[in-house]
């Protein structure tokens, strides 16, 4: 299965890697986070607040806290970006830790220096319309056949059953 991988990996890499590993006759399940509706920007804006909240910010900063990072030196910034490495006009919800003060931190065997407004990407979730997700599958491997798809009632996620049919 490839559940939860496409939304949170760089999409071109994830699908390319899957296409290289599948053999004719192989089947896979692929899950896509969706931007509900037909407009990728509006659909992504619709789901943004599910992420942009104190509970999620605490969760995504846990990795920094666990390594003794000076979390008080910045804030979490949420933005919507265009996904640049795909053949469709998709969007990405992204959370960056933005420094509000200069910091020097030693950890992970190195010394790190950050200035005000430097950022560290903490999280992202690529969002596609349903048609874009179908197109991504076909663009990744023209010999993939979508056997079935299940779209969540709220339109925010889809799971596709695919088979590699050799031409």
Secondary structure, 3 states (H helix, E strand, C coil): CECCCHHHCCHHHHHHHHHHHCCCCCEEEEEEEECCCCCHHHHHHHHHCCCCCHHHHHHHHHHHHHCCCCHHHEEEEEEEEECCCCCCCCEEEEEEEEECCCEEEEECCEEEEECCCCEEEEEEEEEECHHHHHHHHHHHCCCEEEEEEEECCCCCEEEEEEEECCC
